[in-house]
Amino acid sequence: METSVSKCCGLGGCVHIVNKELYNDNLNNIKSNINSKNVITYCAGCRDSLSNIKNSYHLLELIFLEGNLTPKGPNKTHRSWINRLKLKAL
């Protein structure tokens, strides 16, 4: 699978709230600089943001899903919190 590594979109730092224009510029720059259709991120926020424009995967999906990857859209806020609770329960 041909993949690219992305720069941070800024979602985790709430750039999308504070400066929507900068956030959109970041996404457009990422989109224009990535030639493959697949992106690997280390940040769940970036995975969610980039999933609207590319097939994006979190690094941990590569480790734990072992090749059973299917592209998915961004997580909803409540889903993100449920995932965090599940992780803390481990």
ROKOL-56403 format. One record per atom (N, C-alpha, C): atom name; x, y, z; chain; residue number from 1. Coordinates in Angstrom, 2 decimals. Atoms other than C-alpha are relative to their C-alpha. Example, Ala and Ser with C-alpha at 12.3 -4.5 7.8 and 13.67 -1.06 7.14 Angstrom:
+------+---------+---------+---------+-------+------+
: name :      px :      py :      pz : chain : resi :
+------+---------+---------+---------+-------+------+
:    N :    0.89 :   -1.19 :    0.00 :     A :    1 :
:   CA :   12.30 :   -4.50 :    7.80 :     A :    1 :
:    C :    0.90 :    1.20 :    0.00 :     A :    1 :
:    N :   -0.82 :   -1.19 :   -0.06 :     A :    2 :
:   CA :   13.67 :   -1.06 :    7.14 :     A :    2 :
:    C :   -0.77 :    1.09 :    0.73 :     A :    2 :
+------+---------+---------+---------+-------+------+
***
This chain:
+------+---------+---------+---------+-------+------+
: name :      px :      py :      pz : chain : resi :
+------+---------+---------+---------+-------+------+
:    N :    0.84 :   -1.16 :    0.00 :     A :    1 :
:   CA :    0.00 :    0.00 :    0.00 :     A :    1 :
:    C :    0.90 :    1.23 :    0.00 :     A :    1 :
:    N :   -0.76 :   -1.25 :    0.05 :     A :    2 :
:   CA :    1.50 :    3.33 :   -1.04 :     A :    2 :
:    C :   -0.61 :    0.98 :    0.98 :     A :    2 :
:    N :    0.49 :   -0.93 :   -1.01 :     A :    3 :
:   CA :    1.22 :    5.80 :    1.83 :     A :    3 :
:    C :    0.90 :    1.22 :    0.10 :     A :    3 :
:    N :   -0.76 :   -1.20 :   -0.32 :     A :    4 :
:   CA :    2.36 :    9.24 :    2.89 :     A :    4 :
:    C :   -0.17 :    0.30 :    1.47 :     A :    4 :
:    N :    0.09 :   -0.45 :   -1.38 :     A :    5 :
:   CA :    3.02 :   10.75 :    6.29 :     A :    5 :
:    C :   -0.37 :    1.47 :   -0.04 :     A :    5 :
:    N :    0.49 :   -1.36 :    0.06 :     A :    6 :
:   CA :    1.22 :   13.98 :    7.03 :     A :    6 :
:    C :    0.60 :    0.88 :    1.09 :     A :    6 :
:    N :   -0.28 :   -0.97 :   -1.04 :     A :    7 :
:   CA :    1.98 :   17.13 :    8.97 :     A :    7 :
:    C :   -1.25 :    0.12 :    0.87 :     A :    7 :
:    N :    1.14 :   -0.18 :   -0.91 :     A :    8 :
:   CA :   -0.28 :   18.05 :   11.89 :     A :    8 :
:    C :   -1.01 :    0.98 :   -0.59 :     A :    8 :
:    N :    1.06 :   -0.87 :    0.52 :     A :    9 :
:   CA :   -3.62 :   19.57 :   10.93 :     A :    9 :
:    C :   -0.35 :    1.12 :    0.98 :     A :    9 :
:    N :    0.30 :   -1.00 :   -1.01 :     A :   10 :
:   CA :   -4.01 :   21.48 :   14.22 :     A :   10 :
:    C :   -1.27 :   -0.25 :    0.78 :     A :   10 :
:    N :    1.26 :    0.28 :   -0.68 :     A :   11 :
:   CA :   -7.27 :   19.89 :   15.37 :     A :   11 :
:    C :    0.19 :   -0.18 :    1.50 :     A :   11 :
:    N :   -0.24 :    0.24 :   -1.42 :     A :   12 :
:   CA :   -5.81 :   18.76 :   18.70 :     A :   12 :
:    C :    0.30 :    1.27 :    0.78 :     A :   12 :
:    N :   -0.27 :   -1.28 :   -0.64 :     A :   13 :
:   CA :   -4.73 :   22.31 :   19.46 :     A :   13 :
:    C :   -1.15 :    0.98 :   -0.14 :     A :   13 :
:    N :    1.24 :   -0.78 :    0.17 :     A :   14 :
:   CA :   -8.25 :   23.58 :   18.68 :     A :   14 :
:    C :    0.16 :    1.14 :   -0.99 :     A :   14 :
:    N :   -0.18 :   -1.03 :    1.02 :     A :   15 :
:   CA :   -7.03 :   25.58 :   15.70 :     A :   15 :
:    C :   -1.30 :    0.21 :   -0.78 :     A :   15 :
:    N :    1.25 :   -0.10 :    0.75 :     A :   16 :
:   CA :  -10.34 :   24.81 :   13.99 :     A :   16 :
:    C :   -1.02 :    0.91 :    0.69 :     A :   16 :
:    N :    0.87 :   -0.90 :   -0.76 :     A :   17 :
:   CA :  -12.09 :   26.81 :   16.75 :     A :   17 :
:    C :    0.55 :    1.42 :    0.00 :     A :   17 :
:    N :   -0.64 :   -1.30 :   -0.17 :     A :   18 :
:   CA :   -9.60 :   29.65 :   17.18 :     A :   18 :
:    C :    0.23 :    0.70 :   -1.33 :     A :   18 :
:    N :   -0.33 :   -0.61 :    1.29 :     A :   19 :
:   CA :   -8.61 :   30.20 :   13.54 :     A :   19 :
:    C :   -0.38 :   -0.97 :   -1.12 :     A :   19 :
:    N :    0.53 :    0.92 :    1.01 :     A :   20 :
:   CA :  -10.79 :   28.35 :   11.03 :     A :   20 :
:    C :    0.75 :    0.12 :   -1.33 :     A :   20 :
:    N :   -0.73 :   -0.22 :    1.26 :     A :   21 :
:   CA :   -8.91 :   29.88 :    8.08 :     A :   21 :
:    C :    1.36 :   -0.72 :    0.02 :     A :   21 :
:    N :   -1.28 :    0.68 :   -0.12 :     A :   22 :
:   CA :   -5.55 :   28.58 :    9.33 :     A :   22 :
:    C :   -0.19 :   -1.51 :   -0.05 :     A :   22 :
:    N :    0.30 :    1.44 :    0.01 :     A :   23 :
:   CA :   -7.06 :   25.14 :    9.94 :     A :   23 :
:    C :   -0.28 :   -0.48 :   -1.43 :     A :   23 :
:    N :    0.31 :    0.37 :    1.39 :     A :   24 :
:   CA :   -8.47 :   25.02 :    6.40 :     A :   24 :
:    C :    1.24 :    0.09 :   -0.89 :     A :   24 :
:    N :   -1.26 :   -0.12 :    0.74 :     A :   25 :
:   CA :   -5.13 :   26.24 :    5.00 :     A :   25 :
:    C :    0.90 :   -1.21 :    0.26 :     A :   25 :
:    N :   -0.80 :    1.18 :   -0.34 :     A :   26 :
:   CA :   -3.36 :   23.43 :    6.88 :     A :   26 :
:    C :   -0.51 :   -1.22 :   -0.75 :     A :   26 :
:    N :    0.56 :    1.15 :    0.70 :     A :   27 :
:   CA :   -5.74 :   20.84 :    5.42 :     A :   27 :
:    C :    0.26 :    0.07 :   -1.50 :     A :   27 :
:    N :   -0.26 :   -0.15 :    1.44 :     A :   28 :
:   CA :   -5.35 :   22.25 :    1.91 :     A :   28 :
:    C :    1.47 :   -0.26 :   -0.33 :     A :   28 :
:    N :   -1.43 :    0.26 :    0.21 :     A :   29 :
:   CA :   -1.54 :   22.20 :    2.23 :     A :   29 :
:    C :    0.31 :   -1.49 :    0.10 :     A :   29 :
:    N :   -0.21 :    1.44 :   -0.15 :     A :   30 :
:   CA :   -1.60 :   18.62 :    3.48 :     A :   30 :
:    C :   -0.53 :   -0.73 :   -1.23 :     A :   30 :
:    N :    0.61 :    0.65 :    1.17 :     A :   31 :
:   CA :   -3.94 :   17.61 :    0.67 :     A :   31 :
:    C :    0.85 :    0.17 :   -1.24 :     A :   31 :
:    N :   -0.78 :   -0.24 :    1.22 :     A :   32 :
:   CA :   -1.78 :   19.21 :   -2.02 :     A :   32 :
:    C :    1.40 :   -0.62 :    0.06 :     A :   32 :
:    N :   -1.35 :    0.56 :   -0.14 :     A :   33 :
:   CA :    1.49 :   17.79 :   -0.61 :     A :   33 :
:    C :    0.03 :   -1.52 :    0.07 :     A :   33 :
:    N :    0.05 :    1.46 :   -0.08 :     A :   34 :
:   CA :    0.32 :   14.18 :   -0.36 :     A :   34 :
:    C :   -0.49 :   -0.54 :   -1.33 :     A :   34 :
:    N :    0.33 :    0.52 :    1.31 :     A :   35 :
:   CA :    0.35 :   12.32 :   -3.64 :     A :   35 :
:    C :   -0.74 :   -1.33 :    0.05 :     A :   35 :
:    N :    0.68 :    1.29 :   -0.09 :     A :   36 :
:   CA :   -0.95 :    8.97 :   -2.42 :     A :   36 :
:    C :   -1.41 :    0.20 :    0.55 :     A :   36 :
:    N :    1.36 :   -0.09 :   -0.52 :     A :   37 :
:   CA :   -4.54 :    8.23 :   -1.49 :     A :   37 :
:    C :   -0.08 :   -0.42 :    1.47 :     A :   37 :
:    N :   -0.04 :    0.46 :   -1.38 :     A :   38 :
:   CA :   -3.49 :    6.80 :    1.91 :     A :   38 :
:    C :    0.94 :    0.84 :    0.84 :     A :   38 :
:    N :   -0.79 :   -0.81 :   -0.92 :     A :   39 :
:   CA :   -2.17 :    8.74 :    4.91 :     A :   39 :
:    C :    0.07 :   -0.71 :    1.34 :     A :   39 :
:    N :   -0.18 :    0.54 :   -1.34 :     A :   40 :
:   CA :   -0.73 :    7.49 :    8.20 :     A :   40 :
:    C :    0.26 :    1.17 :    0.94 :     A :   40 :
:    N :   -0.19 :   -1.05 :   -1.00 :     A :   41 :
:   CA :   -1.02 :    9.75 :   11.25 :     A :   41 :
:    C :    0.33 :   -0.62 :    1.35 :     A :   41 :
:    N :   -0.24 :    0.43 :   -1.37 :     A :   42 :
:   CA :    0.14 :    9.50 :   14.85 :     A :   42 :
:    C :   -1.01 :    0.64 :    0.94 :     A :   42 :
:    N :    0.97 :   -0.76 :   -0.80 :     A :   43 :
:   CA :   -2.69 :   11.74 :   16.07 :     A :   43 :
:    C :   -1.41 :   -0.37 :   -0.44 :     A :   43 :
:    N :    1.38 :    0.36 :    0.31 :     A :   44 :
:   CA :   -6.34 :   10.72 :   16.30 :     A :   44 :
:    C :   -0.75 :    1.18 :   -0.62 :     A :   44 :
:    N :    0.65 :   -1.18 :    0.59 :     A :   45 :
:   CA :   -7.42 :   14.29 :   15.52 :     A :   45 :
:    C :    0.35 :    0.17 :   -1.46 :     A :   45 :
:    N :   -0.42 :   -0.09 :    1.40 :     A :   46 :
:   CA :   -5.38 :   14.35 :   12.33 :     A :   46 :
:    C :   -0.65 :   -1.10 :   -0.83 :     A :   46 :
:    N :    0.65 :    1.09 :    0.72 :     A :   47 :
:   CA :   -6.78 :   10.96 :   11.35 :     A :   47 :
:    C :   -1.43 :    0.37 :   -0.33 :     A :   47 :
:    N :    1.38 :   -0.41 :    0.25 :     A :   48 :
:   CA :  -10.30 :   12.32 :   11.74 :     A :   48 :
:    C :   -0.08 :    1.11 :   -1.04 :     A :   48 :
:    N :    0.04 :   -1.12 :    0.95 :     A :   49 :
:   CA :   -9.57 :   15.57 :    9.89 :     A :   49 :
:    C :    0.34 :   -0.44 :   -1.42 :     A :   49 :
:    N :   -0.45 :    0.40 :    1.32 :     A :   50 :
:   CA :   -7.75 :   13.92 :    7.02 :     A :   50 :
:    C :   -0.89 :   -1.06 :   -0.63 :     A :   50 :
:    N :    0.87 :    1.04 :    0.56 :     A :   51 :
:   CA :  -10.33 :   11.15 :    6.62 :     A :   51 :
:    C :   -1.06 :    0.59 :   -0.92 :     A :   51 :
:    N :    0.93 :   -0.65 :    0.92 :     A :   52 :
:   CA :  -12.53 :   13.68 :    4.85 :     A :   52 :
:    C :    0.60 :    0.22 :   -1.39 :     A :   52 :
:    N :   -0.63 :   -0.28 :    1.30 :     A :   53 :
:   CA :   -9.96 :   14.14 :    2.06 :     A :   53 :
:    C :    0.88 :   -1.14 :   -0.50 :     A :   53 :
:    N :   -0.85 :    1.14 :    0.38 :     A :   54 :
:   CA :   -7.83 :   10.93 :    2.05 :     A :   54 :
:    C :   -0.43 :   -1.23 :    0.81 :     A :   54 :
:    N :    0.14 :    1.19 :   -0.84 :     A :   55 :
:   CA :   -7.90 :    7.34 :    3.31 :     A :   55 :
:    C :    1.03 :    0.14 :    1.11 :     A :   55 :
:    N :   -0.96 :   -0.23 :   -1.07 :     A :   56 :
:   CA :   -6.35 :    8.05 :    6.69 :     A :   56 :
:    C :   -0.09 :   -1.09 :    1.05 :     A :   56 :
:    N :   -0.11 :    1.06 :   -0.99 :     A :   57 :
:   CA :   -5.16 :    5.56 :    9.27 :     A :   57 :
:    C :    0.87 :    0.50 :    1.15 :     A :   57 :
:    N :   -0.81 :   -0.30 :   -1.17 :     A :   58 :
:   CA :   -3.87 :    6.00 :   12.79 :     A :   58 :
:    C :    1.09 :   -1.05 :    0.09 :     A :   58 :
:    N :   -1.13 :    0.91 :   -0.13 :     A :   59 :
:   CA :   -0.49 :    4.43 :   13.47 :     A :   59 :
:    C :   -0.36 :   -1.26 :    0.79 :     A :   59 :
:    N :    0.38 :    1.15 :   -0.81 :     A :   60 :
:   CA :   -2.02 :    2.16 :   16.12 :     A :   60 :
:    C :   -0.91 :   -0.97 :   -0.76 :     A :   60 :
:    N :    0.81 :    0.91 :    0.83 :     A :   61 :
:   CA :   -4.49 :    0.79 :   13.56 :     A :   61 :
:    C :    0.91 :   -0.94 :   -0.79 :     A :   61 :
:    N :   -0.95 :    0.84 :    0.74 :     A :   62 :
:   CA :   -1.52 :   -0.47 :   11.57 :     A :   62 :
:    C :    0.58 :   -1.08 :    0.89 :     A :   62 :
:    N :   -0.61 :    0.95 :   -0.92 :     A :   63 :
:   CA :   -0.08 :   -2.15 :   14.64 :     A :   63 :
:    C :   -1.00 :   -1.06 :    0.45 :     A :   63 :
:    N :    0.93 :    0.94 :   -0.62 :     A :   64 :
:   CA :   -3.19 :   -3.72 :   16.13 :     A :   64 :
:    C :   -0.97 :   -0.67 :   -0.97 :     A :   64 :
:    N :    0.93 :    0.62 :    0.94 :     A :   65 :
:   CA :   -5.36 :   -4.41 :   13.08 :     A :   65 :
:    C :    0.70 :   -0.90 :   -1.01 :     A :   65 :
:    N :   -0.83 :    0.91 :    0.78 :     A :   66 :
:   CA :   -2.52 :   -6.17 :   11.25 :     A :   66 :
:    C :   -0.51 :   -0.25 :   -1.42 :     A :   66 :
:    N :    0.36 :    0.15 :    1.41 :     A :   67 :
:   CA :   -3.56 :   -5.53 :    7.67 :     A :   67 :
:    C :   -1.49 :   -0.06 :   -0.28 :     A :   67 :
:    N :    1.45 :    0.02 :    0.18 :     A :   68 :
:   CA :   -7.33 :   -5.61 :    8.23 :     A :   68 :
:    C :   -0.54 :    1.43 :    0.01 :     A :   68 :
:    N :    0.35 :   -1.42 :    0.01 :     A :   69 :
:   CA :   -7.63 :   -1.93 :    7.42 :     A :   69 :
:    C :   -1.08 :    0.30 :   -1.02 :     A :   69 :
:    N :    0.99 :   -0.54 :    0.92 :     A :   70 :
:   CA :  -10.66 :   -0.31 :    5.90 :     A :   70 :
:    C :   -0.14 :    1.47 :    0.33 :     A :   70 :
:    N :    0.12 :   -1.43 :   -0.26 :     A :   71 :
:   CA :  -10.93 :    3.44 :    5.48 :     A :   71 :
:    C :   -1.34 :    0.32 :    0.66 :     A :   71 :
:    N :    1.24 :   -0.43 :   -0.65 :     A :   72 :
:   CA :  -13.50 :    5.12 :    7.71 :     A :   72 :
:    C :    0.00 :    1.50 :    0.15 :     A :   72 :
:    N :    0.14 :   -1.45 :   -0.18 :     A :   73 :
:   CA :  -14.81 :    8.61 :    8.24 :     A :   73 :
:    C :    0.42 :    0.42 :    1.39 :     A :   73 :
:    N :   -0.41 :   -0.50 :   -1.31 :     A :   74 :
:   CA :  -14.11 :   10.82 :   11.21 :     A :   74 :
:    C :   -0.90 :   -0.53 :    1.11 :     A :   74 :
:    N :    0.79 :    0.39 :   -1.17 :     A :   75 :
:   CA :  -15.23 :    9.73 :   14.68 :     A :   75 :
:    C :   -0.82 :    1.19 :    0.46 :     A :   75 :
:    N :    0.81 :   -1.04 :   -0.63 :     A :   76 :
:   CA :  -18.04 :   11.68 :   16.26 :     A :   76 :
:    C :    0.56 :    0.22 :    1.41 :     A :   76 :
:    N :   -0.54 :   -0.35 :   -1.31 :     A :   77 :
:   CA :  -17.25 :   13.39 :   19.57 :     A :   77 :
:    C :   -0.31 :   -1.06 :    1.04 :     A :   77 :
:    N :    0.37 :    1.00 :   -1.01 :     A :   78 :
:   CA :  -19.17 :   10.86 :   21.65 :     A :   78 :
:    C :    0.78 :   -1.30 :   -0.21 :     A :   78 :
:    N :   -0.77 :    1.21 :    0.30 :     A :   79 :
:   CA :  -17.35 :    8.00 :   19.90 :     A :   79 :
:    C :    1.44 :    0.14 :    0.49 :     A :   79 :
:    N :   -1.36 :   -0.24 :   -0.48 :     A :   80 :
:   CA :  -13.99 :    9.57 :   20.72 :     A :   80 :
:    C :    0.08 :   -0.20 :    1.51 :     A :   80 :
:    N :    0.00 :    0.15 :   -1.46 :     A :   81 :
:   CA :  -14.91 :    9.73 :   24.41 :     A :   81 :
:    C :   -0.17 :   -1.46 :    0.40 :     A :   81 :
:    N :    0.18 :    1.43 :   -0.29 :     A :   82 :
:   CA :  -16.10 :    6.11 :   24.41 :     A :   82 :
:    C :    1.31 :   -0.74 :   -0.23 :     A :   82 :
:    N :   -1.29 :    0.64 :    0.27 :     A :   83 :
:   CA :  -12.80 :    5.05 :   22.81 :     A :   83 :
:    C :    1.01 :    0.29 :    1.11 :     A :   83 :
:    N :   -0.92 :   -0.35 :   -1.07 :     A :   84 :
:   CA :  -10.86 :    6.92 :   25.50 :     A :   84 :
:    C :   -0.30 :   -0.78 :    1.27 :     A :   84 :
:    N :    0.40 :    0.76 :   -1.19 :     A :   85 :
:   CA :  -12.85 :    5.24 :   28.28 :     A :   85 :
:    C :    0.41 :   -1.47 :   -0.14 :     A :   85 :
:    N :   -0.40 :    1.39 :    0.23 :     A :   86 :
:   CA :  -12.23 :    1.82 :   26.73 :     A :   86 :
:    C :    1.50 :   -0.16 :    0.19 :     A :   86 :
:    N :   -1.45 :    0.07 :   -0.14 :     A :   87 :
:   CA :   -8.50 :    2.53 :   26.55 :     A :   87 :
:    C :    0.43 :    0.09 :    1.46 :     A :   87 :
:    N :   -0.35 :   -0.14 :   -1.41 :     A :   88 :
:   CA :   -8.35 :    3.65 :   30.18 :     A :   88 :
:    C :   -0.40 :   -1.24 :    0.81 :     A :   88 :
:    N :    0.44 :    1.20 :   -0.71 :     A :   89 :
:   CA :  -10.18 :    0.48 :   31.24 :     A :   89 :
:    C :    0.97 :   -1.15 :   -0.16 :     A :   89 :
:    N :   -0.97 :    1.08 :    0.20 :     A :   90 :
:   CA :   -7.35 :   -1.65 :   29.87 :     A :   90 :
:    C :    0.96 :   -0.02 :    1.10 :     A :   90 :
+------+---------+---------+---------+-------+------+
***
